[in-house]
């Protein structure tokens, strides 16, 4: 049976070169980076070389990069430090953020005297910039704004330059979950002055279980995990040397072919949209995912004109891997909190599916998926 992988926003296939780098490191960098002998020094040198490479790609200093187990830990590290270490008394976020941000904010609010405000979301699932400005105006408390650059479900792109400008005017700190951006778009933090961002290697063809947080220079970092002085005291635990080197390789490779890959993947998305429209003019695209200027080229969130709770299961039986979750859905899948936030009531029970693409996706994959959808709808 043919298999098609269209769930790249969840995780991507690991590049062969990345696998080789990890394998070589497992054999050669077995020393503990905290050890003072030559085996430890070799591992430590490899880590710091990777840190410098990643920092250079963001146009920042290597001292501003902290390695973590992934985006979720990095988000937690930023949010907890903002409150417990940097004096933040108020957090502004949105209800369409990743749960790594939403649930962490909810936890912090329960245990600390922090005000939590939610910026409005438009009918297309975008952040209401005017409402954000009104929220920033309405406080004297030290504020952190936490908004994701690209939404992981609907692919909407935040006007990050405008948000940076507002945060500067109103003296607020800015944290952005950039898991869907790093490795897919160029980032220059000298031109886009975000204070904190996070990344996860498995979103750009690297290994799972490794990522990083960027803390702008001048912000002290208190650890969430205690027991050692690794990562300059910001994170205890022996560094995952092999995964860090794999992440650095994956990011470096992604940036080398970034424009070529973007053009290719975007052409597939355009083709897929055209083919879906030919199936039915009642098929809609959630958020701005059908707009190439307002959404990422890697994600297309499709709302079908039916309520078919078995669609994902049947696509899986046909060998097609996708992600789903209508706004309202019973069973173990409670539905998408993102879609639930902005879809009209009559649209919430229709079946929505997120298709997400990578450089490994082919036109044949798209054609096969369209064929199966014809049979299943």
C-alpha positions as CSV (number, residue, x, y, z in Angstrom):
1,X,0.0,0.0,0.0
2,X,1.2,3.5,-0.8
3,X,2.0,5.7,2.2
4,X,1.9,9.5,2.2
5,X,3.1,11.7,5.0
6,X,1.4,15.0,5.3
7,X,1.8,15.8,9.0
8,X,5.1,17.7,8.9
9,X,3.8,20.5,11.2
10,X,3.8,17.8,13.9
11,X,7.2,16.4,13.1
12,X,9.4,16.0,10.0
13,X,11.5,13.2,8.6
14,X,15.1,13.3,9.8
15,X,17.6,14.1,7.1
16,X,20.0,11.4,6.2
17,X,23.0,13.7,6.8
18,X,21.6,14.5,10.2
19,X,21.4,10.8,11.0
20,X,25.0,10.3,10.0
21,X,26.2,13.2,12.1
22,X,24.3,11.7,15.1
23,X,25.8,8.3,14.5
24,X,29.3,9.6,14.2
25,X,28.8,11.6,17.4
26,X,27.5,8.6,19.3
27,X,30.8,6.8,18.4
28,X,33.2,9.7,18.8
29,X,31.7,12.1,21.4
30,X,31.0,9.7,24.2
31,X,32.7,11.9,26.8
32,X,30.7,13.9,29.3
33,X,30.9,17.6,28.3
34,X,31.3,18.5,32.0
35,X,34.4,16.4,32.4
36,X,37.8,18.1,32.3
37,X,39.7,15.3,30.4
38,X,40.2,15.3,26.7
39,X,37.1,13.2,26.0
40,X,34.9,15.7,27.9
41,X,36.6,18.6,26.3
42,X,36.0,17.2,22.8
43,X,32.3,16.9,23.5
44,X,32.2,20.3,25.0
45,X,33.9,21.8,22.0
46,X,31.4,20.2,19.7
47,X,28.5,21.6,21.7
48,X,29.9,25.1,21.7
49,X,30.7,25.0,18.0
50,X,27.0,24.0,17.4
51,X,25.9,26.9,19.6
52,X,27.9,29.4,17.7
53,X,26.5,28.1,14.4
54,X,22.9,28.4,15.5
55,X,23.5,31.8,17.1
56,X,25.1,33.0,13.8
57,X,22.0,32.0,11.9
58,X,19.9,34.2,14.1
59,X,22.4,37.1,14.1
60,X,22.9,36.8,17.9
61,X,25.7,35.9,20.3
62,X,26.3,32.3,21.3
63,X,25.8,33.2,24.9
64,X,22.2,34.0,24.2
65,X,21.3,30.4,23.1
66,X,20.3,27.8,25.7
67,X,19.9,24.2,24.6
68,X,16.7,22.5,25.9
69,X,14.8,19.2,25.3
70,X,12.5,21.0,22.8
71,X,10.1,23.9,22.3
72,X,7.9,23.1,25.2
73,X,10.7,23.2,27.8
74,X,12.0,26.4,26.1
75,X,8.6,28.1,26.4
76,X,8.4,27.1,30.0
77,X,11.9,28.4,30.7
78,X,11.1,31.8,29.2
79,X,7.7,32.2,30.9
80,X,8.8,31.1,34.3
81,X,11.9,33.3,34.1
82,X,9.8,36.3,33.0
83,X,7.7,36.1,36.2
84,X,10.1,34.7,38.8
85,X,13.3,36.4,37.6
86,X,12.5,39.4,35.5
87,X,9.7,40.9,37.5
88,X,6.8,40.5,35.0
89,X,3.5,41.1,36.6
90,X,1.2,40.8,33.6
91,X,1.2,38.4,30.6
92,X,-0.7,39.2,27.3
93,X,-1.2,36.2,25.1
94,X,-4.0,34.7,22.9
95,X,-6.3,31.7,23.2
96,X,-4.9,30.2,20.0
97,X,-1.4,29.7,21.3
98,X,0.2,26.3,21.6
99,X,-0.6,24.6,24.9
100,X,3.1,24.9,25.8
101,X,2.3,28.6,26.3
102,X,-1.4,28.5,27.3
103,X,-1.1,25.8,30.0
104,X,2.1,27.2,31.4
105,X,0.5,30.7,31.7
106,X,-2.6,29.2,33.4
107,X,-0.3,27.3,35.9
108,X,1.7,30.4,36.6
109,X,-1.4,32.5,37.2
110,X,-2.8,30.0,39.8
111,X,0.4,30.2,41.8
112,X,1.6,33.8,41.5
113,X,0.0,37.2,41.6
114,X,0.1,37.6,37.8
115,X,-2.6,39.2,35.6
116,X,-3.3,37.3,32.4
117,X,-5.0,39.0,29.5
118,X,-6.0,37.6,26.1
119,X,-5.8,39.6,22.9
120,X,-8.8,39.2,20.6
121,X,-8.6,37.0,17.6
122,X,-10.2,38.0,14.2
123,X,-12.7,35.9,12.3
124,X,-9.7,34.6,10.2
125,X,-7.8,33.5,13.3
126,X,-5.3,36.4,13.3
127,X,-4.2,38.5,16.2
128,X,-6.2,41.8,16.6
129,X,-3.3,44.2,16.6
130,X,-5.5,47.2,17.6
131,X,-6.7,45.3,20.6
132,X,-3.2,44.3,21.5
133,X,-2.2,48.0,21.5
134,X,-5.2,48.9,23.7
135,X,-4.2,46.2,26.2
136,X,-0.6,47.5,26.2
137,X,-1.8,51.0,26.9
138,X,-4.0,49.9,29.8
139,X,-1.4,49.0,32.4
140,X,1.5,50.3,34.5
141,X,2.6,46.7,35.3
142,X,5.7,45.2,33.7
143,X,4.3,43.1,30.8
144,X,5.3,40.2,28.7
145,X,3.6,39.6,25.4
146,X,3.7,36.0,24.3
147,X,2.4,35.4,20.7
148,X,3.5,32.7,18.2
149,X,5.0,33.9,15.0
150,X,3.3,31.2,12.9
151,X,0.3,29.3,14.3
152,X,1.0,25.6,14.2
153,X,-2.6,24.6,13.3
154,X,-3.8,27.1,10.8
155,X,-0.5,28.6,9.6
156,X,-1.4,32.2,10.1
157,X,1.7,34.5,10.2
158,X,1.8,37.2,12.9
159,X,2.7,40.7,11.9
160,X,5.8,40.3,14.1
161,X,7.4,43.6,13.1
162,X,4.3,45.5,14.2
163,X,4.2,43.6,17.5
164,X,7.9,44.3,18.1
165,X,7.2,48.0,17.5
166,X,4.3,48.1,19.9
167,X,6.2,46.3,22.6
168,X,9.0,48.8,22.2
169,X,6.7,51.8,22.5
170,X,4.9,50.4,25.6
171,X,8.1,49.0,27.2
172,X,6.9,45.4,27.1
173,X,8.9,42.2,26.7
174,X,8.2,40.0,23.7
175,X,8.3,36.2,23.7
176,X,7.4,34.2,20.5
177,X,7.0,30.5,20.0
178,X,8.8,30.3,16.7
179,X,8.8,26.5,16.3
180,X,7.1,26.7,12.9
181,X,9.4,29.5,11.8
182,X,13.0,28.4,12.6
183,X,14.4,26.5,9.6
184,X,11.6,27.6,7.3
185,X,12.1,31.4,7.2
186,X,15.2,33.6,7.7
187,X,15.3,35.3,11.1
188,X,17.5,38.3,11.9
189,X,17.0,39.2,15.5
190,X,19.0,42.4,15.0
191,X,16.2,43.6,12.6
192,X,13.3,41.9,14.4
193,X,14.0,42.5,18.1
194,X,12.2,39.7,19.8
195,X,13.4,39.3,23.4
196,X,12.8,35.5,23.7
197,X,12.1,32.8,21.1
198,X,12.1,29.0,21.0
199,X,12.8,26.3,18.5
200,X,12.5,22.5,18.2
201,X,14.8,20.5,16.0
202,X,12.2,17.9,14.8
203,X,10.2,20.6,13.0
204,X,13.1,21.2,10.5
205,X,14.3,17.6,9.8
206,X,16.3,17.2,13.0
207,X,16.0,14.8,15.9
208,X,13.3,14.9,18.5
209,X,14.0,15.7,22.1
210,X,16.2,18.8,21.5
211,X,15.6,22.5,20.9
212,X,16.8,25.8,22.2
213,X,15.7,29.0,23.8
214,X,17.0,32.5,22.8
215,X,17.3,34.9,25.7
216,X,18.3,38.4,24.7
217,X,21.6,39.5,26.3
218,X,21.1,41.2,29.7
219,X,18.4,38.9,31.0
220,X,19.6,36.6,33.7
221,X,18.3,33.0,33.6
222,X,17.2,30.9,36.5
223,X,16.9,27.2,35.8
224,X,13.7,25.1,35.9
225,X,15.8,22.0,36.4
226,X,18.4,21.8,39.2
227,X,21.3,19.5,39.9
228,X,24.2,20.8,37.9
229,X,25.7,23.9,36.3
230,X,25.3,22.9,32.7
231,X,24.2,25.5,30.1
232,X,25.9,28.3,32.0
233,X,23.7,27.4,35.0
234,X,20.5,27.9,33.1
235,X,19.7,24.2,32.8
236,X,21.0,21.3,34.8
237,X,21.4,17.9,33.1
238,X,24.2,16.5,30.9
239,X,23.8,17.9,27.5
240,X,22.4,15.7,24.7
241,X,25.5,16.1,22.6
242,X,24.5,14.0,19.7
243,X,21.0,15.6,19.3
244,X,22.5,19.1,19.6
245,X,24.9,18.3,16.7
246,X,22.1,16.8,14.7
247,X,20.0,19.9,15.3
248,X,22.8,22.2,14.2
249,X,23.3,20.2,11.0
250,X,19.6,20.2,10.3
251,X,19.3,23.9,10.7
252,X,22.4,24.7,8.7
253,X,21.1,22.5,5.8
254,X,17.6,24.0,6.0
255,X,19.0,27.5,5.7
256,X,21.2,26.6,2.7
257,X,18.3,25.4,0.6
258,X,15.6,27.5,2.3
259,X,14.5,29.5,-0.8
260,X,14.6,26.5,-3.1
261,X,12.6,24.4,-0.6
262,X,10.1,27.2,0.0
263,X,9.4,27.6,-3.8
264,X,9.0,23.9,-4.2
265,X,6.7,23.3,-1.2
266,X,4.7,26.4,-2.0
267,X,4.0,25.1,-5.5
268,X,2.7,21.9,-4.0
269,X,0.4,23.8,-1.7
270,X,-1.0,25.9,-4.6
271,X,-1.6,22.7,-6.6
272,X,-3.3,21.0,-3.6
273,X,-5.6,24.0,-3.1
274,X,-6.6,23.9,-6.7
275,X,-7.3,20.2,-6.6
276,X,-9.4,20.5,-3.5
277,X,-11.4,23.3,-5.0
278,X,-12.1,21.1,-8.0
279,X,-13.6,18.5,-5.6
280,X,-16.1,20.9,-4.1
281,X,-16.7,24.6,-4.0
282,X,-17.9,24.1,-0.4
283,X,-14.5,23.1,0.8
284,X,-13.1,26.0,2.9
285,X,-9.6,26.8,4.3
286,X,-9.5,27.6,8.0
287,X,-7.8,30.8,9.1
288,X,-5.6,32.3,6.4
289,X,-4.1,29.0,5.4
290,X,-5.4,29.3,1.9
291,X,-3.8,32.7,1.5
292,X,-0.1,32.4,0.5
293,X,0.7,35.9,1.7
294,X,-0.8,35.5,5.2
295,X,0.1,31.9,6.0
296,X,3.1,29.7,6.0
297,X,3.8,27.6,2.9
298,X,4.0,24.4,5.0
299,X,0.4,24.3,6.4
300,X,-3.0,24.0,4.8
301,X,-6.0,23.6,7.2
302,X,-9.0,22.4,5.3
303,X,-12.7,22.4,6.5
304,X,-14.8,19.9,4.6
305,X,-18.6,20.4,4.1
306,X,-19.4,17.4,6.2
307,X,-19.2,16.0,9.7
308,X,-17.2,12.9,9.3
309,X,-15.5,11.8,12.5
310,X,-14.0,8.8,10.8
311,X,-12.2,10.8,8.0
312,X,-8.8,10.8,9.7
313,X,-9.1,7.1,10.5
314,X,-10.0,6.2,7.0
315,X,-7.2,8.4,5.5
316,X,-4.8,6.5,7.8
317,X,-6.2,3.2,6.6
318,X,-5.4,4.5,3.0
319,X,-1.9,5.2,4.1
320,X,-2.2,8.9,4.5
321,X,-0.9,10.6,7.7
322,X,-2.5,13.9,8.5
323,X,-3.6,15.8,11.6
324,X,-7.1,16.8,12.5
325,X,-9.6,17.8,15.1
326,X,-12.7,19.8,14.3
327,X,-13.6,22.6,16.7
328,X,-16.3,20.5,18.3
329,X,-15.8,16.7,18.4
330,X,-16.6,14.0,20.9
331,X,-14.4,11.1,22.0
332,X,-10.7,11.2,22.9
333,X,-10.1,14.0,20.4
334,X,-11.7,16.9,22.1
335,X,-11.2,19.1,19.1
336,X,-9.0,22.1,18.2
337,X,-9.0,24.9,20.7
338,X,-7.7,27.1,17.9
339,X,-10.6,26.5,15.5
340,X,-13.1,26.7,18.4
341,X,-11.9,30.2,19.1
342,X,-12.8,31.8,15.8
343,X,-15.1,29.6,13.7
344,X,-18.8,30.4,13.5
345,X,-21.0,28.0,15.4
346,X,-22.5,26.4,12.3
347,X,-18.9,25.6,11.0
348,X,-17.5,24.2,14.2
349,X,-18.9,20.6,13.8
350,X,-17.6,20.2,10.3
351,X,-14.5,18.0,9.8
352,X,-11.3,19.9,9.6
353,X,-7.9,18.4,8.6
354,X,-4.5,19.9,8.7
355,X,-2.3,18.9,5.8
356,X,1.4,20.0,6.2
357,X,4.2,19.6,3.7
358,X,7.9,19.3,3.5
359,X,10.7,19.1,0.9
360,X,10.0,15.3,0.9
361,X,6.4,15.7,-0.2
362,X,5.8,14.9,-3.9
363,X,3.1,15.8,-6.4
364,X,2.3,12.1,-6.5
365,X,1.5,12.3,-2.8
366,X,-0.9,15.1,-3.4
367,X,-2.6,13.3,-6.3
368,X,-3.0,10.1,-4.3
369,X,-4.5,12.1,-1.4
370,X,-7.0,13.8,-3.7
371,X,-8.0,10.4,-5.1
372,X,-8.7,9.0,-1.6
373,X,-10.6,12.1,-0.6
374,X,-12.8,11.7,-3.6
375,X,-13.7,8.2,-2.4
376,X,-14.2,9.1,1.3
377,X,-16.2,12.3,1.0
